[in-house]
Amino acid sequence: MTRQRTCDTPGPRAWLGLVVVLGPVLLVSVDGSILFLAMPRIGRALSPSADQALWILDVYGFAVGSLLVAFGGIGDRYGRLRLLMAGATAFGLGSAGAAFAPTPELLIACRALMGVAGATLLPSALAVLSELFPDPRHRARAIGLFAAAFAAGFAIGPIVGGILLGRFWWGSVFLVNLPVILLFLLFAPGLLREVAASGTGRVDPPSLVASAGGLLLTVHAVKQLAAGGASALPIVTMLLGIAVLAWFVRRQQRLEHPLIDFSLFRDRVFTIAIITGLLPLAAWSATAFLTGVHLQSVLGLSVLHAALLALPGAVVLTVTCALTPVVVDRIGRKAALVACHFSIAAGLLLLLPTTTTDGAGWYVASTALAGVGYGISFSVVADTAVGAVPAERAGSAGAIAETGNEIGNALGIAILGSLAAALFRFRGPDLAPTLDETLALPALAPAVVQEAKAAFLTGLHVVVWVAGLLHAALGATTLRLLRGAGSGKEHDASSPSAFTGWRDPGR
């Protein structure tokens, strides 16, 4: 008995390995949001077109989201540590190139390389944790810290960007990645073990191409439709992307070793958890971007002041992520999922009292309350995905969860951000397509400035209403679908399904 407890208890090497793994995880999520406050400075330095500016902001998330599933499967078959090392190296090279990019085109290319590298890091890092911590309870704590780091990265990205931009040139937001990457490459080989999973099955190349291509085509088409309205090319692109994804799903059901085990989605909790990974990121990315513009361009705050106002919400989000596994043990996973969506909805609606002259206090309160829900969502999604499958499929399961996060992040800006932009064009003075471009025009009358700011605020409020109501609806749906499934605490912690909490009673 004593020997078993000793074997299950992680040693110092496991915890040091966790610290090393969390470095790249933090960077991948930081770079998903660090440009929210940096884009005005980049725009003045490189003069990108409107379309190029959107690609600079979005290509990273699109690359990560479309390739996560593919690299999750590759890591499961051919080795997680090998993929982590290659991905970290590529991420560092992309960061260095982006920092010194002389043209918008080169910056877009470097951001795309960073996205490809980020897609190799996330699923393999999550799978390595299941190997470092084989005991389910210790693994839950480790995954909670993983989720906290990932969430903290999204939350502090604008803060880090604002602080760096207050002292250095715009390229510093990319160079800050290099010390963390170098430390990882130095210590990872000694602390982490190479694990090639079960060693069974081969990677199916058509599945890799279909998963990446279908997601990229579909997400890009949705973005173009949201931004520019219905036209033939994006509609055809969307239909092609959907067809490729449908073929991918059918192929996975016929393969002996599929890239994604779609039978996981028969579990109600797993399915709701994956949706919980997508919708909060969509709401967060859109509102973080729009409130950043509100604080700077409408209220006139400095970039550093705006970044510091985001700090309380970031702290709440990170602490919630770390504490969620403990809370779930007490209240159950169903209660946590429901609380997640209602707290996000309530937090978002606290942005409605903001005006063209006031709103900093409401912003802090909103991010703090919504941060509780965001923190729960990050932790529960990662924990559920990895705990629902055997260890040899941890990379693929983690990739499903992270794909939902990254696509949610990209779609939040693409769809909800485009909704705000459309309302600005409809309600504003119709002098330029965005608020910042309008305010940069010479000799504007005070009434025109006020009209432009009010139009932007209308767009922000509508986005808040839409995102808040979607979260309230998902919270109510979660409560209804999981009613009677149990508290979520009745499970054997040693079983592979320990972290799903409970199963569909009909299974």
Solvent accessible surface area in square Angstrom, and as a share of the most:
residue,aa,sasa,rsa
1,M,180,0.80
2,T,90,0.52
3,R,197,0.72
4,Q,104,0.46
5,R,141,0.51
6,T,93,0.54
7,C,91,0.55
8,D,45,0.23
9,T,79,0.46
10,P,22,0.14
11,G,35,0.33
12,P,110,0.69
13,R,125,0.46
14,A,11,0.08
15,W,86,0.30
16,L,98,0.49
17,G,0,0.00
18,L,4,0.02
19,V,98,0.56
20,V,23,0.13
21,V,1,0.01
22,L,33,0.17
23,G,17,0.16
24,P,1,0.00
25,V,0,0.00
26,L,57,0.28
27,L,11,0.05
28,V,0,0.00
29,S,0,0.00
30,V,8,0.04
31,D,0,0.00
32,G,11,0.10
33,S,1,0.01
34,I,0,0.00
35,L,2,0.01
36,F,12,0.05
37,L,11,0.05
38,A,0,0.00
39,M,24,0.11
40,P,59,0.37
41,R,71,0.26
42,I,0,0.00
43,G,25,0.24
44,R,170,0.62
45,A,56,0.43
46,L,25,0.13
47,S,89,0.58
48,P,24,0.15
49,S,60,0.39
50,A,76,0.59
51,D,76,0.39
52,Q,43,0.19
53,A,28,0.22
54,L,68,0.34
55,W,54,0.19
56,I,0,0.00
57,L,17,0.08
58,D,4,0.02
59,V,18,0.10
60,Y,2,0.01
61,G,7,0.06
62,F,6,0.03
63,A,12,0.09
64,V,0,0.00
65,G,1,0.01
66,S,6,0.04
67,L,36,0.18
68,L,0,0.00
69,V,6,0.04
70,A,6,0.05
71,F,37,0.15
72,G,2,0.02
73,G,0,0.00
74,I,42,0.21
75,G,1,0.01
76,D,4,0.02
77,R,18,0.07
78,Y,115,0.44
79,G,3,0.02
80,R,6,0.02
81,L,21,0.10
82,R,155,0.57
83,L,25,0.12
84,L,1,0.00
85,M,46,0.21
86,A,60,0.47
87,G,2,0.02
88,A,0,0.00
89,T,63,0.36
90,A,26,0.20
91,F,0,0.00
92,G,8,0.07
93,L,120,0.59
94,G,0,0.00
95,S,0,0.00
96,A,35,0.27
97,G,27,0.26
98,A,0,0.00
99,A,0,0.00
100,F,134,0.56
101,A,3,0.02
102,P,94,0.59
103,T,57,0.33
104,P,15,0.10
105,E,104,0.46
106,L,80,0.40
107,L,0,0.00
108,I,34,0.17
109,A,54,0.42
110,C,15,0.09
111,R,2,0.01
112,A,30,0.23
113,L,74,0.37
114,M,0,0.00
115,G,0,0.00
116,V,55,0.32
117,A,1,0.01
118,G,0,0.00
119,A,0,0.00
120,T,9,0.05
121,L,1,0.00
122,L,0,0.00
123,P,0,0.00
124,S,1,0.01
125,A,1,0.00
126,L,0,0.00
127,A,0,0.00
128,V,6,0.03
129,L,0,0.00
130,S,8,0.05
131,E,60,0.27
132,L,18,0.09
133,F,1,0.00
134,P,85,0.53
135,D,30,0.15
136,P,19,0.12
137,R,131,0.48
138,H,40,0.18
139,R,28,0.10
140,A,13,0.10
141,R,124,0.45
142,A,0,0.00
143,I,1,0.00
144,G,1,0.01
145,L,70,0.35
146,F,1,0.00
147,A,2,0.02
148,A,7,0.05
149,A,13,0.10
150,F,2,0.01
151,A,0,0.00
152,A,11,0.08
153,G,0,0.00
154,F,2,0.01
155,A,9,0.07
156,I,46,0.23
157,G,0,0.00
158,P,15,0.10
159,I,9,0.05
160,V,38,0.22
161,G,0,0.00
162,G,0,0.00
163,I,72,0.37
164,L,29,0.14
165,L,6,0.03
166,G,49,0.47
167,R,191,0.70
168,F,111,0.46
169,W,109,0.38
170,W,20,0.07
171,G,0,0.00
172,S,10,0.06
173,V,0,0.00
174,F,0,0.00
175,L,48,0.24
176,V,56,0.32
177,N,0,0.00
178,L,47,0.24
179,P,77,0.48
180,V,48,0.28
181,I,5,0.02
182,L,117,0.58
183,L,103,0.51
184,F,4,0.02
185,L,47,0.23
186,L,127,0.63
187,F,100,0.42
188,A,0,0.00
189,P,72,0.45
190,G,51,0.49
191,L,32,0.16
192,L,3,0.02
193,R,134,0.49
194,E,74,0.33
195,V,32,0.18
196,A,46,0.35
197,A,31,0.24
198,S,61,0.39
199,G,59,0.57
200,T,75,0.43
201,G,31,0.30
202,R,208,0.76
203,V,18,0.10
204,D,25,0.13
205,P,86,0.54
206,P,54,0.34
207,S,0,0.00
208,L,31,0.16
209,V,108,0.62
210,A,6,0.05
211,S,2,0.01
212,A,16,0.12
213,G,26,0.25
214,G,0,0.00
215,L,28,0.14
216,L,79,0.39
217,L,56,0.28
218,T,25,0.15
219,V,11,0.07
220,H,51,0.23
221,A,1,0.00
222,V,31,0.18
223,K,4,0.02
224,Q,55,0.25
225,L,41,0.20
226,A,36,0.28
227,A,40,0.31
228,G,68,0.65
229,G,36,0.34
230,A,90,0.70
231,S,57,0.37
232,A,76,0.59
233,L,138,0.69
234,P,15,0.09
235,I,74,0.37
236,V,90,0.52
237,T,22,0.13
238,M,45,0.20
239,L,112,0.56
240,L,96,0.48
241,G,0,0.00
242,I,86,0.44
243,A,56,0.44
244,V,39,0.23
245,L,41,0.20
246,A,41,0.32
247,W,91,0.32
248,F,7,0.03
249,V,49,0.28
250,R,127,0.46
251,R,53,0.19
252,Q,5,0.02
253,Q,127,0.56
254,R,160,0.58
255,L,49,0.24
256,E,152,0.68
257,H,67,0.30
258,P,25,0.16
259,L,5,0.03
260,I,15,0.07
261,D,54,0.28
262,F,54,0.23
263,S,40,0.26
264,L,19,0.10
265,F,68,0.29
266,R,169,0.62
267,D,1,0.00
268,R,89,0.32
269,V,1,0.00
270,F,1,0.00
271,T,39,0.23
272,I,8,0.04
273,A,0,0.00
274,I,20,0.10
275,I,77,0.39
276,T,0,0.00
277,G,2,0.02
278,L,64,0.32
279,L,27,0.14
280,P,0,0.00
281,L,2,0.01
282,A,10,0.07
283,A,1,0.00
284,W,29,0.10
285,S,0,0.00
286,A,0,0.00
287,T,10,0.06
288,A,21,0.16
289,F,53,0.22
290,L,7,0.03
291,T,5,0.03
292,G,10,0.10
293,V,25,0.14
294,H,5,0.02
295,L,3,0.01
296,Q,43,0.19
297,S,24,0.15
298,V,5,0.03
299,L,38,0.19
300,G,61,0.58
301,L,40,0.20
302,S,66,0.43
303,V,29,0.17
304,L,75,0.37
305,H,84,0.37
306,A,4,0.03
307,A,1,0.01
308,L,84,0.42
309,L,29,0.14
310,A,14,0.11
311,L,78,0.39
312,P,54,0.34
313,G,5,0.05
314,A,3,0.03
315,V,79,0.45
316,V,45,0.26
317,L,5,0.03
318,T,41,0.24
319,V,75,0.43
320,T,20,0.12
321,C,0,0.00
322,A,39,0.30
323,L,97,0.48
324,T,5,0.03
325,P,15,0.09
326,V,79,0.46
327,V,66,0.38
328,V,11,0.06
329,D,86,0.45
330,R,181,0.66
331,I,78,0.39
332,G,0,0.00
333,R,9,0.03
334,K,37,0.16
335,A,42,0.33
336,A,1,0.01
337,L,0,0.00
338,V,19,0.11
339,A,44,0.34
340,C,0,0.00
341,H,0,0.00
342,F,84,0.35
343,S,19,0.13
344,I,0,0.00
345,A,6,0.04
346,A,46,0.35
347,G,0,0.00
348,L,4,0.02
349,L,57,0.28
350,L,50,0.25
351,L,5,0.03
352,L,43,0.21
353,P,58,0.37
354,T,4,0.03
355,T,58,0.34
356,T,20,0.12
357,T,118,0.69
358,D,85,0.44
359,G,1,0.01
360,A,30,0.23
361,G,53,0.51
362,W,99,0.35
363,Y,22,0.09
364,V,40,0.23
365,A,43,0.34
366,S,3,0.02
367,T,35,0.20
368,A,28,0.22
369,L,68,0.34
370,A,2,0.02
371,G,1,0.01
372,V,56,0.32
373,G,0,0.00
374,Y,9,0.03
375,G,0,0.00
376,I,18,0.09
377,S,2,0.01
378,F,12,0.05
379,S,2,0.01
380,V,1,0.00
381,V,1,0.01
382,A,4,0.03
383,D,8,0.04
384,T,0,0.00
385,A,0,0.00
386,V,5,0.03
387,G,1,0.01
388,A,10,0.08
389,V,14,0.08
390,P,66,0.42
391,A,62,0.48
392,E,70,0.31
393,R,50,0.18
394,A,1,0.00
395,G,2,0.02
396,S,5,0.03
397,A,2,0.02
398,G,0,0.00
399,A,0,0.00
400,I,13,0.06
401,A,1,0.01
402,E,3,0.01
403,T,13,0.08
404,G,7,0.07
405,N,7,0.04
406,E,1,0.00
407,I,20,0.10
408,G,0,0.00
409,N,6,0.03
410,A,4,0.03
411,L,34,0.17
412,G,1,0.01
413,I,14,0.07
414,A,3,0.03
415,I,70,0.36
416,L,17,0.08
417,G,11,0.11
418,S,14,0.09
419,L,61,0.30
420,A,6,0.04
421,A,34,0.27
422,A,41,0.32
423,L,38,0.19
424,F,7,0.03
425,R,109,0.40
426,F,166,0.69
427,R,132,0.48
428,G,11,0.11
429,P,26,0.16
430,D,114,0.59
431,L,92,0.46
432,A,21,0.16
433,P,66,0.41
434,T,60,0.35
435,L,5,0.03
436,D,61,0.32
437,E,79,0.36
438,T,0,0.00
439,L,52,0.26
440,A,83,0.64
441,L,66,0.33
442,P,116,0.73
443,A,110,0.85
444,L,42,0.21
445,A,50,0.39
446,P,116,0.73
447,A,78,0.60
448,V,38,0.22
449,V,40,0.23
450,Q,90,0.40
451,E,75,0.34
452,A,0,0.00
453,K,41,0.17
454,A,43,0.33
455,A,3,0.02
456,F,16,0.07
457,L,18,0.09
458,T,33,0.19
459,G,0,0.00
460,L,1,0.00
461,H,39,0.18
462,V,49,0.28
463,V,0,0.00
464,V,0,0.00
465,W,120,0.42
466,V,53,0.30
467,A,1,0.00
468,G,1,0.01
469,L,101,0.50
470,L,85,0.42
471,H,0,0.00
472,A,33,0.26
473,A,56,0.44
474,L,23,0.11
475,G,0,0.00
476,A,53,0.41
477,T,45,0.26
478,T,0,0.00
479,L,71,0.35
480,R,150,0.55
481,L,64,0.32
482,L,1,0.00
483,R,159,0.58
484,G,70,0.67
485,A,16,0.12
486,G,33,0.32
487,S,42,0.27
488,G,2,0.02
489,K,87,0.37
490,E,117,0.52
491,H,71,0.32
492,D,86,0.45
493,A,20,0.16
494,S,86,0.55
495,S,30,0.19
496,P,87,0.55
497,S,32,0.21
498,A,2,0.01
499,F,15,0.06
500,T,0,0.00
501,G,1,0.01
502,W,20,0.07
503,R,78,0.28
504,D,27,0.14
505,P,94,0.59
506,G,75,0.72
507,R,153,0.56
